[in-house]
Amino acid sequence: MSNTKSSNQAAVPEAKGALDRFKFEVANELGVPLTDGYNGNLTSKQNGSVGGYMVKKMIEAQERQMSSGSQGSQM
């Protein structure tokens, strides 16, 4: 195992708090008992569902923003 630093870093460090709140909100919606700190008791499926649903919701929000912001303008 290498001694390198984890690559799991936020692209915008200022957003870390908001991303954490979003993660807990999604976990709550899905019924995943996510806690602050160690979550080794959760299955890969549970953890994956939280991450996957977060991505889905972020893409939907971006698509809504793009569609409302691009009305009336064409490239």
CYANA upper distance limits for C-alpha pairs under 8 A (distance plus 0.5 A):
  9 GLN  CA     13 PRO  CA      8.22
 10 ALA  CA     15 ALA  CA      7.88
 10 ALA  CA     16 LYS  CA      7.01
 12 VAL  CA     16 LYS  CA      7.93
 15 ALA  CA     19 LEU  CA      6.60
 16 LYS  CA     20 ASP  CA      6.65
 17 GLY  CA     21 ARG  CA      6.80
 18 ALA  CA     22 PHE  CA      6.59
 19 LEU  CA     23 LYS  CA      6.56
 20 ASP  CA     24 PHE  CA      6.89
 21 ARG  CA     25 GLU  CA      6.66
 22 PHE  CA     26 VAL  CA      6.65
 22 PHE  CA     54 MET  CA      8.12
 23 LYS  CA     27 ALA  CA      6.63
 23 LYS  CA     50 VAL  CA      7.50
 23 LYS  CA     51 GLY  CA      8.18
 23 LYS  CA     54 MET  CA      7.42
 24 PHE  CA     28 ASN  CA      6.55
 24 PHE  CA     34 LEU  CA      7.28
 25 GLU  CA     29 GLU  CA      6.79
 26 VAL  CA     30 LEU  CA      6.73
 26 VAL  CA     50 VAL  CA      6.71
 26 VAL  CA     53 TYR  CA      7.62
 26 VAL  CA     54 MET  CA      7.13
 27 ALA  CA     31 GLY  CA      6.48
 27 ALA  CA     32 VAL  CA      5.40
 27 ALA  CA     33 PRO  CA      7.43
 27 ALA  CA     34 LEU  CA      6.78
 27 ALA  CA     50 VAL  CA      6.14
 28 ASN  CA     32 VAL  CA      6.50
 28 ASN  CA     33 PRO  CA      7.66
 28 ASN  CA     34 LEU  CA      8.23
 30 LEU  CA     50 VAL  CA      7.91
 32 VAL  CA     46 GLN  CA      6.91
 32 VAL  CA     50 VAL  CA      8.27
 33 PRO  CA     42 LEU  CA      8.43
 34 LEU  CA     39 ASN  CA      7.14
 34 LEU  CA     42 LEU  CA      8.42
 35 THR  CA     39 ASN  CA      7.00
 42 LEU  CA     46 GLN  CA      6.70
 42 LEU  CA     47 ASN  CA      7.22
 43 THR  CA     47 ASN  CA      6.86
 44 SER  CA     48 GLY  CA      6.31
 45 LYS  CA     49 SER  CA      6.49
 46 GLN  CA     50 VAL  CA      7.04
 47 ASN  CA     51 GLY  CA      6.96
 48 GLY  CA     52 GLY  CA      6.35
 49 SER  CA     53 TYR  CA      6.42
 50 VAL  CA     54 MET  CA      6.62
 51 GLY  CA     55 VAL  CA      6.84
 52 GLY  CA     56 LYS  CA      6.76
 53 TYR  CA     57 LYS  CA      6.62
 54 MET  CA     58 MET  CA      6.66
 55 VAL  CA     59 ILE  CA      6.62
 56 LYS  CA     60 GLU  CA      6.72
 57 LYS  CA     61 ALA  CA      6.67
 58 MET  CA     62 GLN  CA      6.68
 59 ILE  CA     63 GLU  CA      6.58
 60 GLU  CA     64 ARG  CA      6.71
 61 ALA  CA     65 GLN  CA      6.70
 62 GLN  CA     66 MET  CA      6.53
 63 GLU  CA     67 SER  CA      6.52
 64 ARG  CA     68 SER  CA      6.62
 65 GLN  CA     69 GLY  CA      6.44
 66 MET  CA     70 SER  CA      6.46
 67 SER  CA     71 GLN  CA      6.95
 70 SER  CA     74 GLN  CA      8.05
